[in-house]
């Protein structure tokens, strides 16, 4: 999308994807592949090898950063090297570094931030080298936060360590207040100011790169979309709204769209005509404003729609009126504070009292001035109170089933959230107004407004990723590696994200053991016994506490998240756990076996060998290489390691005779489009679905439609397929 320039919605900040787009662009990518589905074949114009090489390079550099971080935090060279090798053979990190995923850039930037901060701790607080390291830390923090919000936890970790150091500086009577203030200001500038500035810069580049309106922009407000090229946002709308105006009403607080009705009835309740929110512009969004006591009356003078006016809304296409009554809503039927809203009426019927709605202008949310006194298109935000029952026209992010075309439910709520009862007029016309009447347009959103809105949408979508997933797992299970994630399976091979159990469980065990050691030492200290006398032991405690604090800061928030969670969400915290484990291996050599150092190295080498053995044994599910059913079944140490062993052959010899059902990469090609306009009845839905190739259905506005919705429209609404595009690929 960055190469095409078409705006899209993502739940993550933009940097990591922009980096991949940059690498792809260097490889000559023209944006002709969408990366939509796992297993899709790449056309030859897609430089996927270069993009995967980029991921792998970042993974390799992360290993180097771990080695250097351990060295700067006091681990001897050989132990740091062996710890880094353990990280290099960590199955999960190898897996994520082989694919075009956001995790490899994220882990690299987190590792760079940790390394730079540990380097900073080696220098005097006010030295030039310290400031250089602080700047490098700030840059890395900014890039981590701009790749995924997990980077903000790394910012928090660095902030906590800075507060820790400043606390000791304040207690040091040899330090002047001026020097302490200088250090504090530098840390604020470098560790908060620099990351925040970079974060905004990357969003600026994001907005400047994506300048075209598209399906992904439909998540955003009209003010946001009006900054994009080729947008279909209404402009130069007649400002004054009055009785006799034909309007479209847009819901303010959801992206459900416009108040809408169509010639389909509810299957239960009143069985009257459906009222929904529909996200696209359509004639079925048009409503005629009538006075409640003069429906259908011909007007000769223009009358503004003011606060408190009682009106009826007449649906111009199906000729019925917006109506509410004492029936349960179609989906939210268990809610006592909501009632059904329908479209009711027939030719010659002027309506009844259940069609009456009172306009209540919300002055706080309306533009200052005249828009607070009478309804002005776009500027006035108002509620519609049902005159008979006192409930308010309401919508929320609840979808109707297939019988309602998966459009958003509209009800009448007596105690709904205030913002979900707010509406405004977007399209407006009135024959009684002169041609030169005042017109109004959406004000294009500013950069800051776009950033704020993007983050609201990102947060909202993120927290609503709650649908169950077959490979989701709970944070409580992650330290024990109870299950992994299936990435791919084909040709009697699998790729499955699983950690290196030797390293993984060692980290978990060490965290528990270190906790017991600290508790024991605290009791000893309370009893007056000397503790932490050796400098190596002191450094071990300090560094491990630093890293386990990082582990906790990255792991604990997972318990507060209500969205889907997966094993890969544990990897940033796990990185800090491996750093702490590196110090555990070092203390074995430098202190536990200080009189028999060879024995200490033997323990570390044995641990490394076990880690390498596990990596080698489980490499078929990292690289998707041949394996046997027997070896696979023996490898499933836990029941949650649920990769499918039945897909493998009984022996490796059988792979030699295998004919791979490989999806061939498409040759570079140009495409032509044969456009066929249908006269009369179009082809049947069944005929189209039986043809080869991917089927994409669009309405007359170019909006993509779900095939099941299309089928229902063809069957029940009398819709026609007007045009068929057939693409021919020319080699």
C-alpha positions in Angstrom: 0.0 0.0 0.0 2.9 2.4 0.6 4.1 1.8 -2.9 0.6 2.3 -4.3 -0.1 5.3 -2.0 -3.5 4.0 -1.0 -4.5 4.6 2.6 -5.0 1.6 4.8 -5.8 0.9 8.4 -3.4 -0.9 10.7 -3.5 -1.6 14.4 0.3 -0.9 14.7 2.4 2.2 14.2 3.8 2.5 10.7 7.6 2.2 10.9 8.2 -1.6 10.5 5.8 -1.8 7.5 7.4 1.3 6.0 10.8 -0.4 6.3 9.6 -3.5 4.5 8.0 -1.3 1.8 11.3 0.6 1.4 13.2 -2.7 1.0 10.6 -4.0 -1.5 10.8 -0.7 -3.4 14.6 -1.1 -3.7 13.9 -4.6 -5.1 11.7 -3.1 -7.8 8.3 -4.0 -6.3 5.4 -2.2 -8.0 2.7 -3.0 -5.4 1.1 -5.7 -7.5 0.8 -8.2 -4.6 -1.3 -7.7 -1.5 0.3 -10.1 1.0 -3.3 -11.0 2.0 -3.3 -14.7 2.7 -0.7 -17.2 4.1 0.3 -19.5 1.2 -0.5 -17.1 -1.6 2.1 -17.5 -4.4 4.3 -14.5 -5.1 4.5 -13.1 -8.6 8.1 -12.8 -9.8 7.9 -9.1 -9.4 7.7 -9.4 -5.6 11.2 -9.3 -4.1 10.2 -11.6 -1.2 13.8 -13.0 -0.9 15.2 -9.5 -0.3 12.4 -8.8 2.2 13.0 -12.0 4.1 16.8 -11.3 4.0 16.1 -8.0 5.7 14.2 -9.8 8.5 17.0 -12.4 8.9 19.6 -9.7 8.9 17.8 -7.9 11.8 17.6 -11.2 13.6 21.3 -11.8 13.2 22.1 -8.2 14.4 19.9 -8.8 17.4 22.1 -11.7 18.4 25.2 -9.5 18.2 23.4 -6.8 20.3 22.7 -9.4 23.0 26.4 -10.3 23.1 27.5 -6.7 23.4 24.8 -5.9 26.0 25.9 -8.7 28.2 29.5 -7.6 27.9 28.6 -4.0 28.9 26.6 -5.3 31.9 29.6 -7.2 33.2 29.4 -10.8 31.7 32.8 -12.3 30.8 33.4 -12.7 27.1 33.1 -16.5 26.7 29.9 -16.7 28.8 28.4 -13.7 26.9 29.3 -15.5 23.6 27.7 -18.7 24.7 24.6 -16.9 26.0 24.3 -15.1 22.6 24.6 -18.5 20.8 21.8 -19.8 23.0 19.7 -16.9 21.8 20.8 -17.6 18.2 19.4 -21.1 18.5 16.2 -20.0 20.2 13.6 -21.6 17.9 11.0 -18.8 18.3 13.3 -16.0 17.4 14.7 -17.9 14.4 11.2 -18.5 13.2 10.0 -14.9 13.4 13.3 -13.7 11.8 12.7 -15.8 8.7 9.4 -14.1 7.6 8.1 -10.7 6.6 6.7 -10.0 10.1 6.9 -6.9 12.3 8.5 -8.9 15.2 12.1 -8.9 13.7 12.3 -5.1 13.4 10.6 -4.7 16.8 13.1 -7.1 18.6 16.1 -5.4 16.9 15.0 -1.9 18.1 14.3 -3.1 21.6 17.7 -4.9 21.7 19.4 -1.7 20.4 17.7 0.4 23.1 18.8 -2.0 25.9 22.4 -2.1 24.5 22.6 1.7 24.2 21.3 2.2 27.7 23.7 -0.3 29.2 26.5 1.4 27.4 25.3 4.7 28.8 25.6 3.3 32.4 29.4 2.7 31.8 30.1 6.5 31.5 30.0 9.4 33.9 26.6 11.0 33.9 27.6 14.4 32.4 30.2 13.1 29.9 29.9 13.4 26.1 29.9 9.6 25.7 27.0 9.4 28.1 25.0 11.9 26.1 25.8 10.0 22.8 24.6 6.8 24.4 21.4 8.5 25.7 20.7 9.9 22.2 21.2 6.4 20.7 18.9 5.0 23.3 16.3 7.6 22.5 16.5 6.9 18.8 16.1 3.1 19.4 13.2 3.7 21.7 11.5 5.9 19.1 11.9 3.2 16.4 10.7 0.4 18.7 7.6 2.4 19.7 7.0 3.3 16.1 7.0 -0.4 15.1 4.7 -1.7 17.7 3.2 -0.2 20.9 5.2 -2.8 22.8 8.1 -0.4 22.4 6.3 1.9 24.9 7.0 -0.7 27.6 10.7 -0.5 26.8 10.4 3.3 27.2 8.8 2.6 30.6 11.6 0.3 31.6 14.3 2.8 30.7 12.4 5.5 32.6 12.2 3.4 35.7 16.0 2.7 35.6 16.6 6.5 35.2 14.4 7.3 38.2 16.4 4.6 40.1 19.7 6.3 39.2 18.4 9.8 39.9 17.2 8.7 43.3 20.8 7.6 44.2 22.2 10.8 42.7 19.9 12.9 44.9 21.1 11.0 47.9 24.8 11.6 47.0 25.8 14.8 48.9 28.8 15.2 46.6 26.5 16.0 43.6 25.3 19.5 43.2 21.7 20.3 42.5 22.7 21.9 39.1 24.4 18.7 37.9 21.5 16.6 39.0 19.0 18.9 37.2 21.3 18.8 34.1 21.2 15.0 34.0 17.5 14.9 34.6 16.8 17.3 31.8 19.1 15.4 29.4 17.3 12.2 30.2 13.9 13.8 29.6 15.0 15.3 26.3 16.8 12.2 25.0 14.6 9.4 26.4 11.2 11.0 26.0 11.6 14.0 23.6 13.6 12.1 21.0 11.3 9.0 20.9 8.2 11.2 20.8 9.6 13.4 18.0 10.6 10.3 15.9 7.1 8.8 16.5 5.5 11.9 15.0 8.0 12.0 12.2 7.2 8.4 11.1 3.4 9.2 11.2 4.1 12.3 9.1 5.9 10.1 6.5 3.1 7.6 6.8 0.5 10.2 6.0 2.6 11.8 3.2 3.1 8.3 1.6 -0.6 7.3 1.7 -2.4 10.1 -0.2 -5.1 8.2 -2.0 -8.5 7.3 -0.7 -9.4 3.6 -0.5 -11.3 0.9 1.4 -8.9 1.2 4.3 -9.8 4.8 4.8 -13.4 3.9 5.5 -12.5 3.5 9.2 -11.9 7.3 9.4 -13.9 10.4 9.7 -14.9 12.5 6.7 -12.6 15.3 8.0 -9.7 12.8 7.8 -10.7 11.4 4.4 -11.1 14.8 2.9 -7.3 15.1 3.1 -7.0 12.2 0.7 -7.0 12.4 -3.1 -10.0 10.8 -5.0 -12.2 10.8 -1.9 -16.0 10.7 -2.3 -16.7 12.9 0.7 -19.5 15.4 0.0 -18.3 18.9 -0.6 -20.2 22.2 -0.9 -23.2 21.0 1.0 -26.2 23.3 1.4 -25.7 24.7 4.9 -29.2 25.5 6.1 -31.4 22.5 7.0 -35.1 23.0 7.1 -38.6 21.5 6.7 -38.8 20.0 3.3 -35.1 19.3 3.0 -34.0 15.9 1.7 -31.1 14.9 4.0 -28.8 12.0 4.9 -28.1 11.5 8.6 -24.7 10.3 9.7 -24.0 8.7 13.0 -21.3 10.6 14.9 -19.6 8.1 17.2 -19.3 5.0 15.1 -18.2 4.3 11.6 -21.5 2.5 10.8 -22.4 5.4 8.5 -25.8 6.7 7.4 -29.3 6.1 8.7 -30.6 3.7 6.1 -33.7 1.7 5.2 -34.5 -0.8 2.4 -37.4 -2.9 1.3 -36.6 -5.8 3.7 -38.5 -6.5 6.9 -37.3 -7.7 10.3 -37.9 -11.5 10.6 -39.4 -11.0 14.1 -40.7 -8.3 16.4 -43.0 -5.9 14.5 -41.8 -7.5 11.2 -41.8 -3.9 9.8 -39.2 -2.5 7.4 -35.6 -2.5 8.6 -33.7 0.5 9.8 -29.9 0.2 9.8 -26.7 2.1 9.5 -25.0 1.7 6.1 -21.4 2.9 5.5 -21.7 3.9 1.9 -23.5 6.7 0.1 -26.8 5.4 -1.4 -30.3 6.6 -2.3 -31.7 4.5 0.5 -30.0 7.0 2.9 -32.3 9.9 1.8 -35.0 11.2 4.2 -37.5 14.0 3.8 -38.0 16.3 6.8 -41.7 16.9 7.6 -43.5 18.8 10.3 -45.2 16.3 12.6 -48.6 17.9 12.2 -48.3 18.6 8.4 -46.9 15.5 6.8 -46.9 15.6 3.0 -47.9 19.3 2.9 -46.5 21.4 0.1 -44.4 24.3 1.4 -44.0 27.7 -0.1 -41.5 29.3 2.3 -38.3 27.9 3.8 -38.4 27.1 7.5 -35.2 26.4 9.4 -34.9 23.3 11.5 -34.4 24.6 15.1 -33.8 23.2 18.5 -37.0 21.5 19.8 -38.8 21.1 16.5 -41.0 18.0 16.3 -40.5 16.3 12.9 -41.2 13.2 11.0 -38.6 11.6 8.6 -40.0 10.2 5.4 -37.9 7.6 3.5 -38.0 8.8 -0.1 -37.3 5.5 -1.8 -39.7 3.1 0.1 -42.2 5.8 1.2 -42.5 5.0 4.9 -41.5 6.9 8.0 -39.0 6.5 10.8 -40.9 4.8 13.6 -40.4 3.4 17.1 -42.7 1.4 19.4 -42.7 -1.0 22.3 -41.0 -3.9 20.6 -37.7 -5.6 21.4 -34.8 -4.6 19.1 -33.8 -7.2 16.5 -30.4 -8.2 18.0 -30.1 -6.4 21.4 -33.3 -8.1 22.5 -32.1 -8.8 26.0 -31.6 -5.1 26.6 -34.5 -3.5 28.5 -33.4 0.0 27.7 -33.6 -0.3 23.9 -36.6 -0.5 21.6 -37.0 -1.4 18.0 -36.8 1.3 15.3 -38.5 0.5 12.0 -39.8 2.2 8.9 -43.5 2.1 8.8 -46.2 3.4 6.5 -47.9 3.0 3.1 -49.3 5.0 0.3 -51.9 7.5 1.5 -51.1 7.0 5.2 -49.9 10.2 6.9 -48.3 8.4 9.8 -49.1 8.3 13.5 -47.7 9.6 16.8 -45.0 6.9 16.9 -43.4 8.6 13.8 -42.8 11.8 15.8 -39.2 12.8 16.8 -38.0 16.0 18.6 -34.7 17.6 17.5 -32.4 18.3 20.5 -29.3 20.3 19.5 -26.2 19.3 21.5 -24.6 22.8 21.9 -21.4 21.4 23.4 -20.6 19.2 20.4 -21.8 21.6 17.7 -19.7 24.3 16.1 -19.9 27.7 18.0 -22.4 30.2 16.7 -25.5 29.7 14.6 -25.0 25.9 14.5 -25.9 25.8 18.2 -29.3 27.5 17.5 -30.5 25.8 14.4 -29.5 22.8 12.4 -26.6 23.5 10.0 -25.3 20.6 7.8 -22.0 19.1 9.1 -21.7 21.6 12.0 -24.7 20.9 14.2 -24.7 17.7 16.3 -28.1 16.7 17.6 -30.2 14.0 19.1 -33.6 12.7 18.0 -35.9 12.0 20.9 -38.9 9.8 20.3 -41.9 12.0 21.3 -44.1 9.2 22.6 -41.6 7.1 24.6 -38.7 9.6 25.4 -36.0 7.3 24.1 -33.3 8.5 21.7 -32.3 7.3 18.2 -29.3 5.2 18.9 -26.7 3.0 17.2 -23.8 0.9 18.4 -21.2 -1.5 17.0 -23.6 -4.4 16.9 -24.2 -6.0 13.4 -27.4 -7.5 12.1 -27.2 -11.1 10.9 -27.3 -12.0 7.2 -31.0 -11.1 6.9 -29.9 -7.5 7.7 -26.9 -7.7 5.3 -24.6 -7.4 8.3 -25.4 -3.7 8.6 -25.2 -1.9 12.0 -28.2 -2.1 14.3 -30.3 1.0 15.0 -32.5 1.2 18.1 -34.2 3.7 20.4 -32.4 3.9 23.7 -33.6 5.3 27.0 -30.3 5.2 28.7 -27.6 4.7 26.0 -24.3 6.5 26.0 -24.8 10.1 25.1 -22.3 10.1 22.2 -24.0 7.1 20.6 -27.2 9.2 20.3 -25.6 12.0 18.3 -26.3 12.6 14.6 -25.6 15.2 12.0 -26.7 16.1 8.5 -24.2 15.3 5.8 -26.1 15.7 2.5 -28.8 18.3 2.2 -31.0 19.8 -0.5 -34.1 22.0 -0.4 -35.9 23.4 -3.5 -37.0 26.5 -1.6 -33.4 27.7 -1.2 -31.8 29.9 -3.9 -28.9 28.6 -6.0 -26.4 31.0 -4.3 -27.4 29.8 -0.8 -24.5 29.3 1.7 -22.7 26.0 1.3 -20.3 24.2 3.7 -17.6 21.5 3.4 -15.8 19.4 5.9 -12.7 21.0 7.2 -9.7 18.9 6.3 -8.1 17.4 9.5 -4.8 18.8 10.7 -1.8 16.6 11.1 -2.3 16.4 14.9 -6.0 15.6 14.4 -5.1 12.8 12.1 -2.6 11.4 14.5 -5.1 11.5 17.4 -7.9 9.9 15.3 -5.5 7.2 14.0 -4.7 6.3 17.6 -8.3 6.2 18.6 -9.0 3.8 15.8 -5.9 1.7 16.4 -6.8 1.3 20.1 -10.5 0.6 19.4 -9.7 -2.1 16.8 -7.0 -3.6 18.9 -9.2 -4.0 22.0 -12.0 -5.5 19.8 -9.8 -8.3 18.5 -11.7 -10.7 20.8 -12.9 -13.4 18.4 -11.6 -16.9 19.6 -8.6 -18.2 17.6 -7.5 -21.8 17.5 -3.9 -20.9 18.4 -4.5 -18.2 21.0 -3.1 -18.8 24.5 -3.2 -17.1 27.9 -0.3 -15.1 29.4 -0.2 -17.5 32.4 0.8 -20.4 30.0 3.6 -18.5 28.2 6.5 -19.1 30.7 5.9 -22.8 30.6 5.7 -23.1 26.8 2.4 -25.0 26.9 1.6 -24.4 23.2 2.8 -22.7 20.1 1.3 -21.3 16.9 0.9 -23.1 13.5 2.3 -20.8 10.8 2.0 -23.0 7.7 1.4 -26.5 6.5 1.7 -28.0 3.0 3.6 -30.7 1.1 3.9 -32.9 4.2 5.8 -30.1 6.0 4.9 -27.7 8.8 6.2 -24.4 10.1 5.2 -24.0 13.8 6.3 -21.2 16.2 7.7 -22.9 19.3 10.4 -21.8 21.7 13.6 -23.6 22.6 12.3 -25.5 25.6 15.8 -25.8 27.2 16.4 -22.0 27.2 12.7 -21.2 27.7 12.3 -23.3 30.9 15.7 -22.3 32.2 14.6 -18.7 32.1 11.4 -19.5 33.9 13.2 -21.6 36.5 15.9 -18.9 37.1 13.2 -16.3 37.7 11.8 -18.5 40.4 15.2 -19.4 41.9 16.3 -15.8 41.9 13.2 -14.7 43.7 13.9 -17.3 46.4 17.5 -16.2 46.7 16.4 -12.6 47.2 13.9 -13.5 49.9 16.5 -15.6 51.7 19.0 -12.7 51.5 16.4 -10.3 52.9 15.8 -12.6 55.9 19.5 -12.9 56.5 20.0 -9.2 56.3 17.1 -8.7 58.9 19.0 -11.1 61.1 22.1 -9.0 60.9 24.1 -11.4 58.7 26.4 -9.9 56.1 25.3 -10.2 52.5 26.4 -9.1 49.0 30.1 -8.5 49.9 31.6 -9.7 46.7 31.6 -7.2 43.8 30.7 -9.9 41.3 27.6 -10.9 43.4 26.6 -7.2 43.7 26.8 -6.7 40.0 24.9 -9.9 39.4 22.0 -8.8 41.6 21.9 -5.3 40.1 21.9 -6.4 36.5 19.5 -9.3 37.1 17.1 -6.9 38.9 17.4 -4.5 35.9 16.6 -7.2 33.4 13.8 -8.9 35.4 12.3 -5.5 35.8 12.3 -5.3 32.0 10.8 -8.8 31.9 8.0 -7.7 34.2 7.3 -4.4 32.5 6.8 -6.2 29.1 5.0 -9.2 30.5 2.6 -7.8 33.1 0.5 -5.7 30.8 -0.5 -8.8 28.9 -2.8 -9.7 31.8 -4.7 -6.5 31.4 -5.4 -7.0 27.7 -8.8 -8.3 26.7 -7.9 -9.0 23.0 -6.7 -12.2 21.4 -3.2 -13.2 22.8 -0.6 -15.4 21.3 2.8 -16.9 22.3 4.7 -14.3 20.2 3.4 -11.5 22.5 5.8 -13.0 25.1 8.9 -12.6 23.1 9.9 -9.1 24.1 9.7 -10.0 27.8 11.5 -13.3 27.1 14.4 -11.3 25.6 15.0 -9.7 29.0 14.7 -13.1 30.6 17.5 -14.4 28.4 19.7 -11.5 29.4 19.1 -12.3 33.0 19.9 -15.9 32.3 23.2 -14.8 30.8 24.1 -13.3 34.1 23.1 -16.6 35.9 25.5 -18.5 33.6 28.2 -16.0 34.4 27.8 -16.2 38.2 28.1 -20.0 37.9 31.5 -19.5 36.4 32.7 -16.4 38.3 31.4 -17.2 41.8 29.7 -20.6 42.3 32.6 -22.5 40.8 35.2 -19.8 41.4 37.8 -22.3 42.7 37.0 -24.8 39.9 36.3 -22.5 36.9 36.6 -25.4 34.4 33.7 -27.0 36.1 31.6 -23.8 35.7 32.5 -23.6 32.0 31.5 -27.3 31.7 28.1 -26.5 33.1 27.6 -23.6 30.7 28.9 -25.6 27.7 26.5 -28.5 28.7 23.6 -26.1 28.8 24.6 -24.6 25.4 24.9 -28.1 23.9 21.5 -29.1 25.1 20.1 -25.9 23.6 21.7 -26.5 20.2 20.5 -30.2 20.3 16.9 -29.0 20.9 17.2 -26.5 18.1 18.6 -29.1 15.7 16.0 -31.7 16.7 13.1 -29.3 16.1 14.5 -27.5 13.1 12.0 -29.2 10.7 9.2 -27.1 12.2 11.3 -23.9 11.9 12.4 -24.3 8.3 9.5 -26.5 7.0 11.8 -29.3 6.0 11.1 -33.1 5.8 10.5 -35.1 9.0 9.0 -38.4 9.9 5.9 -39.2 11.8 7.8 -41.1 14.4 10.3 -38.3 15.1 7.5 -35.8 15.1 5.4 -37.7 17.6 8.5 -38.2 19.9 9.1 -34.5 19.8 5.6 -33.6 21.2 6.7 -33.4 24.8 3.6 -31.6 25.8 0.0 -32.1 24.5 -0.2 -28.4 23.6 2.6 -28.8 21.1 -0.1 -29.5 18.5 1.7 -29.5 15.2 0.2 -32.2 12.9 2.5 -35.2 12.8 0.1 -37.1 10.5 1.1 -34.8 7.6 4.6 -36.2 7.6 5.7 -39.4 5.7 6.8 -42.5 7.6 10.4 -42.2 6.3 12.6 -39.6 4.8 13.1 -41.8 1.7 9.5 -41.0 0.7 10.3 -37.4 0.3 12.7 -38.2 -2.5 9.9 -39.5 -4.6 7.5 -36.7 -3.7 6.1 -34.4 -6.4 5.6 -31.0 -4.7 2.3 -29.3 -5.2 4.2 -26.0 -5.3 2.4 -22.9 -6.2 4.5 -21.6 -8.9 5.6 -18.0 -8.9 3.8 -16.1 -11.6 6.0 -14.7 -14.4 6.3 -11.0 -14.9 3.3 -10.1 -16.9 1.0 -7.3 -18.0 -2.7 -7.6 -17.7 -5.5 -6.4 -19.9 -9.1 -6.0 -18.7 -12.0 -7.2 -20.9 -14.9 -5.1 -19.7 -18.3 -6.6 -20.6 -21.4 -4.5 -20.0 -24.5 -6.6 -19.4 -27.8 -5.7 -21.2 -30.9 -6.8 -19.4 -30.4 -9.7 -16.9 -26.9 -10.3 -15.9 -25.2 -13.7 -15.5 -26.4 -15.8 -12.5 -24.6 -15.8 -9.2 -24.1 -19.6 -9.5 -22.6 -19.3 -13.0 -20.1 -16.7 -11.8 -19.1 -18.6 -8.7 -18.5 -21.8 -10.8 -16.0 -20.0 -13.0 -12.3 -20.2 -12.3 -10.5 -17.3 -10.5 -11.1 -15.0 -7.5 -14.5 -13.3 -7.4 -14.8 -9.7 -6.2 -18.2 -8.0 -6.1 -18.6 -4.3 -5.9 -21.5 -1.9 -5.8 -21.9 1.1 -8.2 -19.8 3.2 -5.9 -16.9 0.7 -6.1 -17.3 -0.6 -2.5 -16.5 -4.3 -2.1 -19.4 -6.5 -1.1 -19.4 -9.9 0.7 -20.5 -12.7 -1.7 -23.2 -13.9 0.6 -24.7 -10.4 0.8 -24.6 -10.2 -3.0 -26.4 -13.5 -3.2 -29.1 -12.2 -0.9 -29.4 -9.0 -2.8 -29.8 -10.8 -6.1 -32.5 -13.1 -4.7 -34.5 -10.6 -2.6 -33.9 -7.1 -3.9 -34.1 -7.8 -7.6 -30.5 -6.5 -8.0 -28.6 -7.1 -11.3 -25.0 -7.7 -12.2 -24.3 -4.8 -14.5 -20.7 -5.4 -15.6 -18.1 -8.2 -15.6 -14.4 -7.7 -15.8 -12.3 -10.5 -17.1 -8.6 -10.1 -16.8 -6.2 -11.7 -19.3 -2.6 -12.1 -18.4 -0.1 -11.6 -21.3 3.3 -13.0 -20.8 
